[in-house]
Amino acid sequence: MKNLPAFVFGALLAATALPGCVASKKYDDLKARQTATEQAKTDLERQQRQAVTELKKASDELAQLRVETRRLVDDSTETGRNLRRTRQLNTQLTDSYDKLLKNSDRAMADKSADYNKVAKDLARREAELGELDTNLRKSRADIDKLTADLTAREARLAELQKALAEKDKAVDALKASVSNALRGFQGTDLQVKMKDGKVYVSLSEQLLFKSGSTKVDPKGQEALKQLATVLQQQPDVNVVVEGHTDNVPFSRPAGAMQDNWDLSVLRATEIARLLTAGGVQPDRVTASGRSQYVPVAANDSPQNKALNRRTEIILTPKLNELLKILDSNSTAGGK
């Protein structure tokens, strides 16, 4: 009741002072007023609560605004310090910029000189590069030419190796044929061997000749006949007959024989005649005398001297194909 307005309270007091005979209509009016008054009270209380709530909200917002205000003040202070620092830095930068402007002309001149130097170096290097490129092209052309020459030489070398292999094969076959044909004569008096790509048939004086004679004994003639039979089947083999003696000089030179030269030549000639008589074409046979100057042992004992008194028949396959290859190589190398 303390919160009712004064006019409401006065009305209530007046209503209670009325006598009991107050008319029913007035009572109803008072009752309606009382209801309206209570409703107004309720509305006022609700408005009061709402006002209190809004006041509290406003108070909270005010407190928040005060906090924000303090923060803004602090930020403003910091911003002022930063502004002053920035102005100081700006002043320093302005001074530095002025100094740079003062030195810019000299710096530009130095840079220009450096640029000119670099440009000259670049031009020189470009010229050198062009020269190197020219030399490289020339070197490549030379390499290409050398490669082509090398390929050609390798082909000729392969051809030469093939010819040499065939020649070695032919020599091996020739040695086998000669050894087989002269099997019955081989021993100390007749030897067949290979040396320097040739077949050597070495016949002792004892097998062929009597001492000082140039006539071949019957046993020697038989061996030469067997050899001639083999050589007939080897038309691509050249024959060289070499006569050899020891170092004992003639005690009584006579007729056509004056020394060991004559003896070695005449013996080689006699064997050459027997080979050609046995069927070997004369144009394949060469007779030569070496006298005492190509010994196989020192002439210091009768046994060694007997070894040096010998005739060697040297059989060499014709090397026409090999010579053609060598000639083509020589011609190509001279170009």
C-alpha positions in Angstrom: 0.0 0.0 0.0 3.0 2.3 0.5 3.6 2.4 -3.2 0.0 3.6 -4.1 -0.4 7.1 -5.3 -1.9 9.7 -2.9 -5.1 10.2 -4.8 -5.8 6.4 -4.8 -5.2 6.2 -1.1 -7.5 9.2 -0.4 -10.2 7.6 -2.4 -10.0 4.4 -0.5 -10.2 6.3 2.8 -13.2 8.2 1.6 -14.9 5.0 0.5 -14.4 3.4 3.9 -15.9 6.4 5.6 -19.2 6.1 3.7 -22.1 4.8 5.6 -23.3 1.3 5.0 -26.2 2.6 3.1 -24.1 3.7 0.2 -25.8 2.9 -3.0 -24.9 -0.2 -4.9 -23.9 1.7 -8.0 -21.3 3.7 -6.1 -20.0 0.6 -4.6 -19.5 -0.9 -8.1 -17.8 2.3 -9.2 -15.4 2.1 -6.3 -14.9 -1.6 -7.0 -14.0 -0.8 -10.6 -11.7 2.0 -9.6 -10.0 -0.3 -7.1 -9.5 -2.9 -9.9 -8.2 -0.3 -12.2 -5.9 1.0 -9.5 -4.5 -2.5 -8.8 -4.0 -3.0 -12.5 -2.2 0.3 -12.7 -0.1 -0.7 -9.7 0.8 -4.0 -11.4 1.8 -2.1 -14.6 3.8 0.4 -12.6 5.7 -2.4 -10.8 6.4 -4.1 -14.1 7.6 -0.9 -15.5 9.7 -0.4 -12.4 11.3 -3.8 -12.8 11.9 -3.1 -16.5 13.4 0.3 -15.7 15.7 -1.4 -13.1 16.8 -3.9 -15.7 17.5 -1.2 -18.2 19.3 0.8 -15.6 21.6 -2.1 -14.8 22.3 -2.7 -18.5 23.0 1.0 -19.0 25.4 0.8 -16.0 27.2 -2.2 -17.4 27.5 -0.5 -20.8 28.8 2.6 -19.0 31.4 0.6 -17.2 32.4 -1.0 -20.5 32.6 2.4 -22.2 34.8 3.6 -19.4 37.1 0.6 -20.0 37.2 1.3 -23.7 37.8 4.9 -23.0 40.8 4.1 -20.8 42.1 1.7 -23.5 41.6 4.4 -26.2 43.5 6.9 -24.0 46.3 4.4 -23.6 46.3 3.7 -27.3 46.3 7.4 -28.0 49.3 7.8 -25.8 51.1 4.9 -27.5 50.1 6.3 -30.9 51.5 9.7 -29.9 54.8 8.1 -28.9 54.8 6.1 -32.2 54.0 9.3 -34.1 56.9 11.1 -32.5 59.2 8.2 -33.2 58.0 8.0 -36.8 58.6 11.8 -37.2 62.1 11.3 -35.8 62.8 8.4 -38.2 61.3 10.5 -41.1 63.7 13.3 -40.3 66.6 10.9 -40.2 65.5 9.4 -43.5 65.2 12.8 -45.0 68.7 13.7 -44.0 70.0 10.4 -45.4 68.2 11.0 -48.6 69.7 14.4 -48.9 73.2 13.0 -48.4 72.5 10.3 -51.1 71.3 13.0 -53.5 74.6 14.9 -52.9 76.6 11.8 -53.6 74.4 10.6 -56.5 76.3 12.4 -59.2 79.6 10.8 -58.3 78.1 7.4 -57.8 76.4 7.6 -61.2 79.7 8.6 -62.8 81.4 5.6 -61.1 78.6 3.3 -62.1 78.8 4.6 -65.7 82.5 3.9 -65.8 81.9 0.4 -64.4 79.2 -0.2 -67.0 81.5 0.9 -69.8 84.2 -1.4 -68.6 81.7 -4.3 -68.3 80.4 -3.5 -71.8 83.9 -3.6 -73.2 84.6 -6.9 -71.5 81.3 -8.3 -72.7 82.1 -7.3 -76.3 85.6 -8.8 -76.0 84.1 -12.0 -74.6 81.5 -12.1 -77.3 84.3 -11.8 -79.9 86.2 -14.6 -78.3 83.1 -16.7 -78.1 82.5 -16.1 -81.8 86.1 -17.2 -82.5 85.8 -20.2 -80.3 82.5 -21.1 -82.1 84.3 -20.8 -85.5 87.1 -23.0 -84.2 84.7 -25.5 -82.8 82.9 -25.8 -86.1 86.2 -26.3 -87.8 87.3 -28.8 -85.2 84.0 -30.7 -85.7 84.6 -30.7 -89.4 88.1 -32.0 -88.8 86.7 -34.6 -86.4 84.1 -35.7 -88.9 86.8 -36.1 -91.5 89.1 -37.9 -89.2 86.2 -40.2 -88.1 85.5 -41.0 -91.8 89.2 -41.6 -92.4 89.4 -43.8 -89.2 86.4 -45.7 -90.4 88.0 -46.3 -93.8 91.3 -47.2 -92.1 89.6 -49.6 -89.8 87.9 -51.2 -92.8 91.2 -51.5 -94.6 92.8 -52.8 -91.3 90.1 -55.5 -91.0 90.8 -56.4 -94.6 94.5 -56.5 -94.0 94.0 -58.6 -90.9 91.8 -61.0 -92.9 94.5 -61.2 -95.6 97.2 -61.8 -92.9 95.1 -64.5 -91.3 94.6 -66.1 -94.7 98.3 -65.8 -95.4 99.1 -67.4 -92.0 96.6 -70.1 -92.7 98.3 -70.7 -96.1 101.7 -70.9 -94.5 100.5 -73.4 -91.9 99.0 -75.5 -94.6 102.2 -75.3 -96.7 104.3 -76.3 -93.7 102.0 -79.3 -93.0 102.2 -80.3 -96.7 106.0 -80.0 -96.9 106.5 -81.8 -93.6 104.2 -84.6 -94.7 106.0 -85.0 -98.0 109.5 -85.0 -96.4 108.6 -87.1 -93.4 111.0 -89.8 -94.5 113.9 -87.4 -94.7 113.4 -85.3 -91.5 116.0 -85.5 -88.8 119.3 -83.9 -88.3 119.9 -83.7 -92.0 116.5 -82.1 -92.9 114.3 -79.8 -90.9 111.1 -78.0 -91.7 110.2 -75.0 -89.6 108.4 -71.6 -89.7 110.0 -68.3 -89.2 108.8 -64.8 -89.9 105.7 -66.1 -91.7 107.7 -68.3 -94.0 108.4 -72.0 -94.3 112.1 -72.9 -94.1 113.3 -76.3 -95.4 116.9 -76.7 -94.1 119.0 -79.4 -95.8 122.4 -80.3 -94.5 125.5 -80.7 -96.8 125.6 -84.4 -95.8 122.2 -85.0 -97.3 122.9 -83.1 -100.5 126.6 -82.8 -101.4 129.9 -84.4 -101.0 132.6 -82.1 -99.6 133.4 -79.3 -102.0 131.0 -80.7 -104.6 128.1 -78.9 -106.3 126.3 -82.1 -107.5 123.4 -83.3 -105.4 123.6 -86.9 -104.1 120.8 -89.4 -105.1 119.3 -89.2 -101.6 119.1 -85.4 -101.8 117.7 -85.6 -105.3 114.9 -87.8 -104.0 114.1 -85.3 -101.2 114.1 -82.4 -103.7 111.8 -84.4 -106.0 109.3 -84.9 -103.2 109.5 -81.2 -102.4 108.9 -80.3 -106.0 105.8 -82.5 -106.1 104.4 -80.5 -103.2 105.3 -77.2 -104.8 103.6 -78.0 -108.0 100.4 -78.1 -106.1 101.2 -74.7 -104.5 101.3 -72.3 -107.5 101.0 -69.3 -105.2 104.3 -70.0 -103.3 107.6 -68.4 -104.2 110.8 -70.4 -103.7 114.2 -69.0 -102.6 117.1 -71.3 -102.5 120.0 -70.0 -100.3 123.4 -71.7 -100.2 125.4 -71.5 -96.9 129.0 -72.6 -96.1 131.3 -72.6 -93.0 134.2 -70.2 -92.7 136.9 -72.6 -94.0 138.4 -71.1 -97.2 139.2 -73.0 -100.3 142.8 -74.5 -100.2 142.9 -74.9 -104.0 140.6 -72.6 -105.9 139.9 -74.0 -109.3 137.8 -73.3 -112.3 134.6 -71.4 -111.6 135.0 -71.7 -107.8 137.3 -69.3 -106.2 135.8 -69.1 -102.7 132.8 -69.9 -100.5 130.7 -67.3 -102.4 131.0 -69.3 -105.6 130.4 -72.6 -103.8 127.2 -71.4 -102.0 125.8 -69.9 -105.3 126.6 -72.9 -107.4 125.0 -75.3 -104.9 121.9 -73.0 -104.8 121.7 -72.9 -108.6 122.0 -76.7 -108.8 119.1 -77.2 -106.4 117.0 -74.6 -108.2 117.6 -76.6 -111.5 116.4 -79.8 -109.8 113.3 -78.2 -108.5 112.4 -76.7 -111.8 113.1 -80.1 -113.4 110.7 -81.6 -110.9 107.9 -79.4 -112.2 108.2 -76.1 -110.3 107.8 -73.1 -112.6 111.2 -71.3 -113.0 109.7 -67.8 -112.5 108.9 -68.8 -109.0 112.4 -69.9 -108.1 115.3 -67.6 -107.0 118.8 -69.0 -106.3 121.2 -67.1 -104.1 124.5 -67.7 -102.2 125.2 -66.4 -98.7 128.7 -67.9 -98.3 129.8 -68.0 -94.7 128.1 -64.8 -93.5 124.8 -66.2 -92.1 125.9 -68.9 -89.8 123.5 -70.7 -87.4 126.3 -71.6 -85.0 129.8 -70.4 -84.2 132.4 -71.9 -86.5 134.4 -73.2 -83.5 133.9 -76.9 -83.8 133.5 -79.6 -86.5 129.9 -80.1 -85.4 129.0 -76.4 -85.6 130.7 -76.0 -89.0 128.7 -79.0 -90.3 125.5 -77.1 -89.2 126.6 -74.0 -91.1 127.2 -76.0 -94.3 123.5 -76.2 -95.4 121.0 -75.2 -98.0 117.8 -73.4 -97.0 114.8 -73.5 -99.3 112.5 -70.6 -98.2 108.9 -71.0 -99.2 106.8 -67.7 -99.2 103.2 -67.6 -100.2 102.6 -64.8 -102.7 101.1 -61.8 -101.1 99.4 -60.1 -104.0 96.2 -59.4 -102.1 98.1 -58.3 -99.1 100.2 -56.0 -101.2 97.1 -54.5 -102.9 95.7 -53.7 -99.5 99.0 -52.1 -98.3 99.2 -50.2 -101.5 95.7 -48.9 -101.1 96.5 -47.9 -97.5 99.6 -46.1 -98.7 97.7 -44.3 -101.4 94.9 -43.3 -99.0 97.5 -42.1 -96.4 99.1 -39.8 -99.0 95.9 -38.0 -99.8 
